[in-house]
Amino acid sequence: MIPAKTFLVASTSAAQRPDSRIYVIFADNARAKSALRTAVAHARGLDMQIELLVAHVTPFPLPLEEPPVSLDFMERAMSELVADIDGAVLVSILLCRDSDEALRKAVGPESLVVIPVGMPKLARLLAADGHRLMVIH
């Protein structure tokens, strides 16, 4: 896994400690938007930062650093996705071969993770790793 792009969309005085983050797993735009709104509602008043984790799988035989969809395009798409979210969102785009493995490595220890419904394997893995999960419809 290579953390290809990390950027902050909007700015607030959100806390910087990893244990003060709510991680949101990207599946698709509609489910991510719903999950982000839930995360913002839970973070309000708690000085917690929200981090959207986007696993960007690069298939073989391409080099890991050269995904089929450009990082610039992904960055613009994620910026548009979070543009109308009421709060600061840190977006991390992870170049990887295995999305579940990359997301597990990116989440801080014993974290709160907002995950969309329809990702049961990843949910089981994150729960087994000791994370607290909020599954969003």
C-alpha positions in Angstrom: 0.0 0.0 0.0 1.2 3.5 -0.8 -0.6 6.5 0.7 -0.7 8.3 -2.6 -2.6 11.5 -1.7 -3.8 12.9 1.5 -5.4 16.3 1.6 -7.7 18.3 3.8 -10.9 19.6 2.5 -12.1 22.6 4.5 -10.3 23.7 7.6 -11.2 23.6 11.3 -9.3 23.2 14.5 -9.8 19.4 14.4 -7.6 17.3 16.7 -4.5 15.8 15.1 -4.1 12.6 17.3 -5.0 9.4 15.4 -7.2 8.2 18.3 -9.3 11.4 17.9 -10.3 10.4 14.3 -13.4 8.9 12.9 -12.5 6.8 9.9 -15.0 6.6 7.0 -14.6 3.8 4.5 -15.3 4.8 0.8 -17.4 2.3 -1.2 -19.2 4.5 -3.6 -20.3 8.2 -3.7 -23.9 7.7 -2.3 -22.9 5.5 0.6 -19.8 7.6 1.4 -21.8 10.7 1.5 -24.3 9.1 4.0 -21.4 7.7 6.1 -19.7 11.1 6.1 -22.8 12.9 7.3 -23.2 10.3 10.1 -19.5 10.8 11.1 -19.9 14.6 11.1 -22.9 14.3 13.4 -21.0 12.1 15.8 -17.9 14.2 15.7 -19.7 17.5 16.3 -18.5 19.0 19.6 -16.0 16.2 20.3 -13.0 17.8 18.5 -12.6 14.8 16.3 -11.2 14.7 12.8 -12.9 12.8 10.1 -10.8 10.8 7.6 -12.2 9.4 4.4 -10.2 6.3 3.4 -10.3 5.6 -0.3 -8.7 2.3 -1.4 -7.6 2.8 -5.0 -6.7 -0.7 -6.4 -4.0 -0.9 -9.0 -4.2 -4.3 -10.8 -1.3 -6.3 -12.0 0.7 -5.9 -14.3 0.6 -2.1 -13.8 3.1 -0.7 -11.4 1.5 0.2 -8.1 2.4 3.9 -8.5 0.6 4.0 -11.9 -3.1 3.3 -11.3 -5.5 3.0 -14.3 -7.4 6.1 -13.0 -5.2 9.1 -12.4 -4.7 10.4 -8.9 -5.6 13.9 -10.0 -8.9 12.7 -11.2 -9.5 10.8 -7.9 -8.5 13.8 -5.9 -11.0 16.0 -7.8 -13.7 13.4 -7.5 -13.2 13.1 -3.7 -13.0 16.9 -3.3 -16.4 17.2 -5.1 -17.8 14.4 -2.9 -16.9 16.1 0.4 -17.6 19.7 -0.8 -21.1 19.9 0.7 -20.2 18.1 3.9 -20.6 20.4 6.9 -17.1 19.9 8.5 -13.5 19.3 7.7 -12.7 16.0 6.0 -9.2 14.6 5.6 -9.2 12.4 2.4 -6.6 9.7 2.1 -6.3 7.9 -1.3 -4.4 4.6 -0.8 -2.8 2.9 -3.8 -3.0 -0.8 -3.2 -3.4 -4.3 -4.6 -5.8 -5.5 -1.9 -8.3 -2.9 -0.6 -9.2 -4.7 2.6 -5.5 -5.0 3.6 -4.8 -1.4 2.8 -7.8 -0.1 4.7 -6.9 -2.3 7.8 -3.4 -0.8 7.8 -4.6 2.7 7.4 -7.0 2.7 10.4 -5.5 3.8 13.7 -5.5 1.4 16.7 -8.9 0.8 18.4 -10.6 3.4 16.2 -14.2 4.2 15.4 -14.8 3.2 11.8 -18.0 4.2 9.8 -18.4 1.6 7.2 -21.2 1.3 4.6 -23.5 -1.7 4.6 -22.5 -4.3 2.0 -18.9 -4.8 3.1 -19.2 -7.7 5.5 -15.8 -9.2 5.0 -14.0 -5.9 5.8 -16.4 -5.3 8.7 -15.5 -8.7 10.2 -11.8 -8.0 9.7 -11.9 -4.5 11.3 -14.0 -5.8 14.2 -11.4 -8.7 14.7 -8.7 -6.0 14.8 -10.4 -4.4 17.7 -12.1 -1.4 16.0 -15.5 -0.1 16.9 -17.8 -0.1 13.9 -20.8 1.9 12.8 -22.5 0.2 9.8 -24.5 2.7 7.8 -27.3 2.0 5.3 
